[in-house]
């Protein structure tokens, strides 16, 4: 993961953290929406084979993608907070 450099000519740590927080909350909302649309067996039983199993695996894959983005946002947030703390300590 490529992390930003916090410096006077760039975006402030505060602004970066606010943007990350906004995106983080949006990912949480997407994860909640995705949980509500979890495959229901009644929607798949008329289909041949393991349609429900396939739908569940696909649903899980979507959930994992969102979790991966959420994890990256957390890493960015921790990095920026650490850099901000380090810069404050040097002053």
N, C-alpha and C positions, 0 to 999 in steps of 0.2 A: 504494500500500500504506500502511496506517495503522500506524504504529509506536507501541509503548507508551512512556509516560513513566516513567523510572526515578526514584522518589522514596521518601522514608521511609515514607509511608503505603500504598504499593503493593507489589506483588510484587517481591521482590528480583531483581536481575539474575542472581544465581546460580541461583535457582529457575527463572526464565524460561529460562535457558540449559539447565538440566537437562531441562526439559519439551521444549524444542526438540530437544535431542539425542535424547531418547527417541522423539519423533515422526520425526526424521530416520532413525534406525535402522529404525523400523517401515516407512517408505517404501522404504528400501533392501531390506528383506526382501520387501516387496510387489513391487518391481521384479524381484527375483530370481525370485520365484514366477511372475510374468508372463512372464519370458523362458523359463522352463521349459515354459510352455503355448503357445508360439508355434505358429501353425497349421502343420499337417503336410499336405503335398499329398495324401497317401494318404487323408486324411479328407474331401477335397473333390472328387476327380476324378470320382466318379460323378454329380456335380451339373452341370446345364447352365450354360452361360455362364462367367463369370469368378468363380466362387464362391471359389476360392483367393485371387485378387487382392483381392476384397472383404473376405475374412476377414483378409488381411494388412494392408489399410488400416485396418480396424477395430482390429486388434491394435496397430498403430502409434499410432493415436489414443489408445488407452488408455495406452500407454507415455508419450506426450507429456504427458498429463494428470498422471501421477505425477511426471514430470520437472519439470513446472511447479510442483507443490506443493513438491518438493525445493528448487527454486531460490528459492521464496519463503521457505522455512525458512532457507536460507543467508543471504538478505538480512536477515531478522530477527536472526539470530545475529550477523552483522557489525555491524549497527546497535547492538545491545545491548552488544556488546564495545566498540565505539567510545565509547558513552555512559558505560560503566563506567570506561573508561580516562580519559575527560575529567573525570569526577567525582573520580576518584582523584588526578588531576593538580592539581585545584583545591584539594584539601585541604592 
